[in-house]
Amino acid sequence: MEAGEVAETTGHLNPLSAVERQIVVLAGAGHTNDEIARRLFLSARTVEWSRTKIHRKLRAAEATCGDAP
């Protein structure tokens, strides 16, 4: 897999949509919400809300795997 790519999986193993995975990659690379929004042709508010949903989904996935405290 190339740098910046995210593995494609399905079902409960990867609860994130394709756009959410792109947001994760860009945020992980240090881009701001405004920069991510411009790159993905979204509003900054959409990116902000997506990041909130991403955190919720990942916490839920972690809890179902038994990794949560």
Secondary structure, 3 states (H helix, E strand, C coil): CCCCCCCCCCHHHCCCCHHHHHHHHHHHCCCCHHHHHHHHCCCHHHHHHHHHHHHHHHHHHHHHCCCCC
